[in-house]
């Protein structure tokens, strides 16, 4: 029984202590340092050896400028526990009192303790770091390393050099740590990526590139080729990354997956020629059926996206030959789905598309493969204006793959289906949920449609313009681009000066781009820039104009000021980072 009451008493004391600690921290966080000081002093009475309570007590003294009280408390604790880091605390207190000589004296005493016992470096260097005494922290690490080569402080020192602005030494330490401890590679690359983004006005990127190039030349380990490939991918220089991947492949022919991933990135960024070169290399050098199918898939998909109608017959033949070559099996599923999509949206033969997919559903597929087939089947039913049947398949995917990106994609397509059929209330509620999705592309897409419906419902409660716009969007979905153009132009004529005008101009611009009429596309974007400067589509109009001049017309002088406008006037744009990079490239910066 006594033991039971002892446990109860101990538990009660722990609860009270935790509550008192929380109260003290709350006072400290709110800047009520007098109350925090009293609370931490009370806590120290019950746990005199608690380092956190002592540190907070000293912090309170110093915030209240009671430096003499802090000095006395630190000295008493040092004499009692002989902890070396307290010398740093004492020195810092003298620094706050503007007594530089005594501060330096105690910092040097702390460093001397490392010379006597290198293991003291951990607490001493950490205290220097906490006080933002970067040079002393670095010196502490250097002393310890000089005494015992088994120590490794590359990561800590790299961060300190970064804080100090010495990016060359930061790079040196980070790269050394990457090679010595590859398990830390992703964490280090995340740190470097931050500097690559934020430090664009300096020579950081060029310094990192040179450091990596030197290592690839001096060391034959493919680790450095992989690192350099990663760097070029961050810079979106996929051709240069491919050179490194080929060098890796020559030494290790088993490493092909990165090359295929690189091709995908090139396609996403519109680097079609680079992607073709990479995929052709894959086909020439691998016997792996899965990689061959992937390469063929991406090559023919690129061909479809750019093909005029006169090329459709040859593409149809090529798809049939590929299906024949690889057979009807789960391995060739991506090609079967692509074939179904092509015959439906390009050849306008939806019955054949559905037949291909229903045959695929009879194969032994895993849940994700089944979802892929059902998704395409739903897309075809939507193409046929069978909205309710399409919604059934999208709902099945949502149910089967809850909380998965594929499930979220199905949810987005279901919301768009409701939008196409004019059920704006239901569509709006779905887009509202999806605009907070974890996948950025889905969230951005959902936000665009949410704003479109919401803004044009507020402006026109009858939703007359919105209904016509949704119909034009649906024609685009069906790949009926010329019919969609006619519909958008009619909207522009009927609702000139109204809320729907700016987004209609944007759709017209993208449709003209798709049809290869870049000058007409630019005229639509210019209309937004001239007449809708305060609208939500201004950054898109600027970016799409810049991209058209830069990539299609190769008129770099006209592209540069458009990117510049985004950089200096639209920092919250999703296109900001890419626009800044391209602006610097066109400006001729050497650090890219």
HELIX and SHEET records of a PDB file:
HELIX    1   1 UNK A    2  UNK A   29  1                                  28    
HELIX    2   2 UNK A   33  UNK A   46  1                                  14    
HELIX    3   3 UNK A   51  UNK A   63  1                                  13    
HELIX    4   4 UNK A   67  UNK A   81  1                                  15    
HELIX    5   5 UNK A   85  UNK A   96  1                                  12    
HELIX    6   6 UNK A  100  UNK A  116  1                                  17    
HELIX    7   7 UNK A  118  UNK A  120  5                                   3    
HELIX    8   8 UNK A  121  UNK A  130  1                                  10    
HELIX    9   9 UNK A  134  UNK A  147  1                                  14    
HELIX   10  10 UNK A  154  UNK A  164  1                                  11    
HELIX   11  11 UNK A  167  UNK A  180  1                                  14    
HELIX   12  12 UNK A  182  UNK A  184  5                                   3    
HELIX   13  13 UNK A  185  UNK A  198  1                                  14    
HELIX   14  14 UNK A  204  UNK A  218  1                                  15    
HELIX   15  15 UNK A  222  UNK A  234  1                                  13    
HELIX   16  16 UNK A  238  UNK A  251  1                                  14    
HELIX   17  17 UNK A  257  UNK A  268  1                                  12    
HELIX   18  18 UNK A  272  UNK A  285  1                                  14    
HELIX   19  19 UNK A  289  UNK A  306  1                                  18    
HELIX   20  20 UNK A  309  UNK A  311  5                                   3    
HELIX   21  21 UNK A  312  UNK A  326  1                                  15    
HELIX   22  22 UNK A  330  UNK A  332  5                                   3    
HELIX   23  23 UNK A  333  UNK A  345  1                                  13    
HELIX   24  24 UNK A  350  UNK A  360  1                                  11    
HELIX   25  25 UNK A  367  UNK A  383  1                                  17    
HELIX   26  26 UNK A  387  UNK A  400  1                                  14    
HELIX   27  27 UNK A  405  UNK A  420  1                                  16    
HELIX   28  28 UNK A  424  UNK A  434  1                                  11    
HELIX   29  29 UNK A  440  UNK A  459  1                                  20    
HELIX   30  30 UNK A  464  UNK A  477  1                                  14    
HELIX   31  31 UNK A  481  UNK A  494  1                                  14    
HELIX   32  32 UNK A  500  UNK A  514  1                                  15    
HELIX   33  33 UNK A  518  UNK A  531  1                                  14    
HELIX   34  34 UNK A  538  UNK A  547  1                                  10    
HELIX   35  35 UNK A  548  UNK A  552  3                                   5    
HELIX   36  36 UNK A  556  UNK A  569  1                                  14    
HELIX   37  37 UNK A  576  UNK A  587  1                                  12    
END                                                                             
